[in-house]
């Protein structure tokens, strides 16, 4: 089985999405790129029952190379990220996570850009844009997401959910979690009053500091 390690990882993180409350049912999707091939969740399959053999493997043109199941309907969006997105720090783009996280989805119906409520937003970029609404699985949605991702590592998708990417599934997944948390904080603060926001200069400062964060 080709891309056995990548397919196993896609299964594991798909189940983690359910456990972490980032999706319900069969919503959301995950992919990992290895060279010119992409392992991606299939359409309409319960994550709890998914096995590595169920994960579709496609080339960068979308042709199925291995696997009996049809890939997610959001495949055009995943492939467009691998083709067209460049990480702000030039890290490889090797994983994409798309969720229907509830707080992020709620926030996507209220604003065109997530306000800088917390410095964790800087893990995505200077701000978090909201991609304009388009029907799921369409080239129009893929195009809207690409616009919102310009210079960013993630975005909200209007009335839909989130998309984050990274060099590896752990990086992409952590950004999805952080984005959901930031949206929850903003919704809670907004419901209690008028939240204070961080100035753009501080977000830019944190973006710069994060380049040297962690253990290298």
Secondary structure as UniProt FT lines:
FT   TURN            2..3
FT   HELIX           4..19
FT   TURN            20..21
FT   TURN            25..26
FT   STRAND          29..34
FT   TURN            35..36
FT   STRAND          37..40
FT   TURN            43..44
FT   HELIX           47..49
FT   HELIX           52..54
FT   STRAND          56..59
FT   TURN            60..61
FT   STRAND          64..66
FT   TURN            73..74
FT   HELIX           75..84
FT   TURN            88..89
FT   STRAND          95..99
FT   HELIX           102..108
FT   TURN            109..110
FT   STRAND          113..114
FT   HELIX           119..123
FT   STRAND          128..131
FT   TURN            136..137
FT   HELIX           139..149
FT   TURN            150..151
FT   STRAND          154..157
FT   TURN            158..160
FT   STRAND          161..166
FT   HELIX           169..192
FT   HELIX           200..210
FT   TURN            211..212
FT   TURN            214..215
//
